Amino acid sequence: MQWINLSDPAQINDIKLAKGYSVIFKHSTRCSISLMAKRNFEFDWNAIPENTPLYFLDLISHRDISALIAETFQVHHESPQALLIKDGECILDSSHSDISVAEIVETMI
């Protein structure tokens, strides 16, 4: 698996229009809890179907995109945060220690 860096607001529209599943992981490079959540996510991410796009947002560098994600998918901003998007709608929103690859995969089934 490999991250797709979110660095252009136009990517959010692409995710909104995409068919199927996408995952967005929002990460704060200044937060130890966020680092732990990211490591745990990456440790288990091979359980996610390999054709699923995994988007990574450094929200310190791209606060504007973080705000656009919250607005587009109608979720409250959190960090760290994982969103499971299906056919343009957020169907799972988790943050901090609640971020779970197992829950993402279970929701996809």
Secondary structure, 3 states (H helix, E strand, C coil): CCEEECCCCHHHHHHHHCCCEEEEEEECCCCHHHHHHHHHHHHHHHHCCCCCCEEEEECCCCHHHHHHHHHHHCCCCCCCEEEEEECCEEEEEEEHHHCCHHHHHHHHC
